[in-house]
Amino acid sequence: MAVTVSAISPEVGVEVAGLAGHQLVDPVAAAQCQALLEKHGVVVYRELNIDDADLVAFSRLLGTVVVAPTGGIDGLPEVSKITLDPAESVLAAYRRGTFFWHIDGANDELPQKATLLTARQVSDEGGDTEFANTYAAYDALTDEEKAQFATLRVVHSFAASQRLAEPDASEKTRALWARVPSREHPLVWTRRSGRKSLLVGVTASHVVGWPEEESRALLDRLLAWSTEPRFVLRHHWRPGDLVIWDNTGMLHRAIPYTATSRRLMHRTTLVGEEVVA
């Protein structure tokens, strides 16, 4: 089968078809992926059927791989299970937070570089993943807006996202959320290359120094702007798909699915390479 590469939309996403999983464990394939990721933000390998060992090996060709907090899978400490089933993952209860737009590690000094997610089982209802290009969203702002936002700083917190997923949480649960440190970042993330993106999402708690109502209104407006259809890619999963995205410039969210869904993803994550500045 011939290998094909095709853009999915003008603003975000490219699809690669015709490869088998083991073929990615190659420096040339990794270099191609890096180039596609830089240009398109999201790289979709359709029905790749990569196994966990090759997933880790390929991830290592792309960067330094995060050790999974849950202990990994079958001797591979870098692989996490993404599921709502508590029998499969001790973090299942927190996965409902992924139903809202976010980047991973927004409350860290060094957010993760990229995420690799492959479908082991898919949901019969819901479970798609959406991506929103925050580079393109920034570029589409007016010059006046860019000047206004250039000096603003925003506090990101784990609690802000969890409150949406569990609005009636107990005081004990809220106290656990509060133990995760928050982080102050600029609203506009400027890379060493000069490229800029909006650092927004449900972790964005408030604008530093702004009244609460005005702060919330701005953050909600910018999140709605960044997730307009022209900036968004929706991926409908097939078993064996592998999707890789630039975590620093792409918001993402899962379309809600039920706790009894069979949806099961395996994930690796790349350590961040550039602090937010």
Protein Blocks (a to p, Z undefined) as FASTA:
>chain_A
ZZddddfbfkgocddehiafklmmcfklmmmmmmmmmmnopacdehklpafklmmmmmmm
noccdddfklpaehiakbccddfbfklomklmmmmmmmpccdehklpfbdcfbdcdddfb
dcfeghiacdddfklmmmmpcfklmmmmmmpccdddfklmmmmmmmmbcfklmmmmmmpc
cddddfbdcdfkopacddedjklmbdghiafklmmmmmmmmmmmmmgfklpccddddehi
acdddfklcccddddddfkbcbdcdddddddfbdcZZ
